[in-house]
Structures are given as structure tokens and as C-alpha cells.
Amino acid sequence: MTHNLQINIADSLYEKFIAYIQSLPQDTISVQRVNTTNKLPQNIIISSKDEVRERVHMAEERINRGEYLTQEQYDSEMDDFFRNEFGIK
């Protein structure tokens, strides 16, 4: 008999948890790292107000240095992304 679990783990505990799971006998456990809540890359997910503040601050600094995309550049990159990832033209 096997059991399937879906758990949510705080970032502060994640590495320790994974290390513990990996220390168990490999023939007794299988781990699939699937984020079923949302399937976004981890660098997109924001987990705290402090992280939001930091990302906004970093974005403002990039804008002040002239490091940003024009609307036309953004549209072009998004068109390329959807064409390459999803075949949408």
C-alpha cells in the first residue's frame, strides 16, 4: 500500500524537509516536486510584503538607470514567448 501526500511547506523549512526526505531509503519513497497551487516558476512567486517592497525598489532602480523595455519591446518579447511556448501566432 502507498500513500500520496500534498503538503505546503514554508520556504524557511523547505531545504531541511527535502534533505530529510532524501535521507530515507529510496525504495520506500518517491518525491515529485509539483506545485499544484500554481504552476509558475519560483522566481515569479512572491511570498511576503517585504519581498514585494524589495522587488519594487529594485525595479525602480533599474528604471532610473534606463534599464527597461519600451512597450514595443515588451510586446515583441511577449509575442515571441507565446509563439515559442504555445505555438500561438
Buried (B, 14 or more C-beta within 10 A) or exposed (E): EEEEEEEEEEEEEEEEEEEEEEEEEEEEEEEEEEEEEEEEEEEEEEEEEEEEEEEEEEEEEEEEEEEEEEEEEEEEEEEEEEEEEEEEE
